[in-house]
């Protein structure tokens, strides 16, 4: 309860720009979390399906991929599998798997600047108020400056999450690409 009281007290003293910046960064954080959770679980599910299909190929229990593999719809359309059809299938799968990475990258690179903008505006407002008041001291300036730095801290926090999640998802997409390549190589080696 004390956390909410201090949050409302902070927002009550903040300017419209600071509230706007913190609101925008909150939206950014929501987008980052949504993209990560959705993509992470969908990629994990896809990786487990492709792993099962790859294991069956390795063990010789199958001559082609499983029906739930990303390669299957492409292989079902050709009589003889070839490198070109596998390349098209892999490209389509990776394009789908990396959806959202651009948004994470944009958020990671812009959120510190948005936070910094909020801080600069809050500091300018603080100095403007100090110019009007007589007898200002460090005891008055320090709390106002520390409150202004909250926007920068929020921007850096959002950027950290966005960049970390971007790298995790990029690695998952790479693992998917490797599995698809392995399956295509095994199938092509059987046809030779």
N, C-alpha and C positions, 0 to 999 in steps of 0.2 A: 504494500500500500504506500509506503514511503517513496518507493521508486516512481510510482505514478504521480504522487504529489510533487516531487522534485522535477519530473518531466513537464508537468503542467505549469509549474512555476517558471521553468526555463523557457517554455514556449510563450508564456505570457509576457516575458520581458523581451522576447526576440522580435526582430523586424519581419516584415512581410517577405523580404528577399530571403532571409535565413530560413523561415518556415517553408518557403517554396523550394529552396535548395534541399533541405532535409526531407521534404515530401518526395521530390524527384529521386533522391538517393534511395529512399524507401521503396519506390516503385522499381528502381534498378535492381535492388536486392531481391525483391519478389520475382522479377523476371529471371534473374540469375539462378535462384533456387529452383524455379519451375523448370527451366531448360535443363539444368543438371539432373534433377530427379527423374524427369521424363526420359531424357536421353540415356542416362546411366542404366536404368532398369530395362529399357528397350534394347540397348546394346548388350547387356548381360544375357538377356533372353535369347537374342540372336546368336551370340557367341556360343551358348550352350547347344543350340540346335545345330550350328555348323560344326561344332566339336564332335557331336554324336555322328553326324554324317561323315566326317573325316575319319573317325575311328573305324567305322564300318568299311570304308575304302581301304584303310591301312591293313585291316585284318583279312581282306579279301572276301568279305561276306557280301559285297555289293560291287557291281560294275559301274554304277552311276551314283549320283548323289541322292539323298533322301528327298521326298516330295516337299518337305517343308524348308528345304535349302533355298537360298536366294538364287542359286545357279539353276535350279530345276526348271523354272518357266522358260528360260532361254534354251536349255538343252532339249526340252520337249518340242521345240519348234524346228529343230534341225535333225537330219538323218545321221550325219557324221559330225561328232563334236570337233571343233577346230579352235585354234588359238584366238581367232578374231571374235568368236561368239563368247568365249570366256572373258576376253578383255572388255567387251561391251557389258557383260553381266557384272563384272567386278567394278567397273566405273559407275554403273547405276547404283550398286549397293553402297559404295563409298560416298557417293553424292548424297544418298539418303542418310547414311550414318553420320555424316558431318554437318547435318542441318543444325543450326543454332550456334555453331562455333563462331561464326562471324559476329553474331550479336554479343556473345560473351567477350570477344576480342574488343569490340567497340566499347562496351561497358567498362572493361578493364582499363582501357586507355583514356576514357573521358571522365570517369567518376572522380579521380583525384583533382582534375581541373574544376569540376563543378563544385566540389567541396572547398577548394581554394577560393573560388569566386565568392562563395558564401562567407568565408572568413574575411576576405578583403572588404566586402561591403559592411560586415559587422564592425570591423576595426575602424573603417571610415566613419561610421555612425558614432562610434565611441569617441573618437577624436573630435567630431563635430560637437557632441554634447559637452566634452571637456572644454572646448573653446568658449562655450557660452557660460559655463560655471566658473566661478572664481574660487580659488583655494583648493584646486584639485591636487591630489597626491597619488602616490603609487598604490596606496590602499584602496583607492577608488578605481584606478586604471586596471590593476591586475585582475580582478574578478571579471571585468568586462572583456578583457583580452582572452582570458581562459575560456569564457563562454563562446567567444567568437571562434576559437580553435576547434570546437566540437564539429563544425562542418567539415574541416579538413580531415579530422580523424574519421568521420563517417565516410568520406570519399575514399580514403585509403583502405578502410575496412572492406567496402564494396569491391574495390579494385582487386584486393587480395583474393577474395572469394572467387570473383569472376575469372581471374587469371589461373588460379589453381584448378578450378573446375574445367576450364578450357583445356588445360594440359592433360587432365585425367581422361576427358572424353576423346581427345586427340589420340591418346595411347590406345583406348578401346577400339577406335576406328582402325588404327594400324593393325591391331591384333585380328580384327575381322578381315582385313585385306590379306593378311598372311594366311589365314585359314582358307579363304577362297582361292588364293593362289595355289596352296598345297593341294586342294581338291582338284583343281583344274589340271595341275601337273600330273597327278596320279591317274586321272582319267585319260589324259593324252598319252601317257606312257603305256597304258593298257591297249590303246588302239594301234600303237606302233608295232 
